[in-house]
Amino acid sequence: MGKGARAALQIAEKETLIAALIPKEKLPTKKEIRDSIPEHCFKHSYTAAFAHVARDGLVIATFAFLAFACLRRENLTAVDWVGWNCYAFFQGAALTGWWVLAHECGHGGFSASQLVNDCVGMVLHSALLVPYFAWQYSHAKHHSKTNHLMDGETHNPNSKDDVEEAGYVTLAHAVGEEGFVVFQLFAHLVVGWPVYLVMNASGARRLYNGKPIEGRLLDHYRPTSALFPPSWRKRIFIGTCGIAAALGAIAYSVATFGALPVWLFYGGPYMWVNFWLVLYTWLQHTSPDVPHYGDDEWTWVRGALCTIDRPYAECLGFFDWVHHHIGSTHVCHHLFSNLPCYHAVEATQHLKAYLKPLNLYNYDHDSLWVSMIKAARTCHYIEEPVGVQYPKPITNLFNKDGKAAPKAAKAD
């Protein structure tokens, strides 16, 4: 590969290289990559697994106790509102630790027992209003088809036609570039998660059976949702029952303690949990330098290698620690999703030592805020779901005078 091609795909450390220009047949195999990681990193431990659950529980209980002891739950002053918002932010980050562990259960990375994994994952995810088995299915598809433009799940980029038909170009022109950045942040981090669960927004362009999605409601709650094969209906029903039980507990709490205390202790943190889980799935696979692939160019290894590790070093590394390093070891996670998260830091060190000399390890030093803004500003659409496609900013669809360009008429 020539120097120009290398330079075109270098990101972050100026030494890393996306897999797009390397011929598919020259990429290392999954086995070759796995052999770079010591075997003990793949070993499960019940002690380590439940120690992480207990650790997160201690952090969550500590934040809840401090809020209970220090903040009023009625006749709130301005100081109380500031305190409750600080509590919501940090408690949401702590609860995301449990969300990550439940996500590990869905992958089989928590313990060696699938029964234990499903029981723990069901309890933790249901408590956070996540339909465990439905998420397990769709997220497994996200891993099996990473950055696949037809079958990839979550944050599958819109095509040029999609954004034009949805009116996003007109909206961007009306609110301006900065306003559209704010819209992107709101759409992803505030309403993105519930809209995904209800409508499968930003999901795949094809169903599990290869049929195109044509106006179907693809929710994560109904056992008969077209999103899932018939063999999964019983599991989807069980997961939805978990959500019903959690909602029942919330309703009982509201009836017993009142709506405001329930919102203060649970509702605010819940919104921040949604923020974090969408942020990870968005930023670990979205950058103007990271391609997505059509049927003709995608391979499993190529897709997995288009994952990005980020430092999440804010707040003295608290977020990375309490989230079990899911963002700073995400490349490893996508290559080996059943590798326990409590071994992921060590495994990433070995993986980086193998991939980086091959220019195949993607690491972005940018801060959380800079990464969010960059994705919201520059990654809005791809031309069409074929070949190798890089995300582009919606301003590319403006005329030279800055106005929304008229949509070209389609040929009959």
Helices and strands as residue ranges (DSSP letters): H 3-9, E 10-11, E 16-17, G 19-21, G 24-26, H 30-34, G 39-42, H 46-70, H 78-107, H 114-127, H 132-144, H 160-165, H 168-189, H 192-199, G 230-232, H 233-257, H 259-262, I 263-267, H 268-283, E 292-293, H 300-304, G 315-317, H 318-322, H 330-335, G 341-343, H 344-355, G 356-358, H 368-378, E 388-389, G 394-397
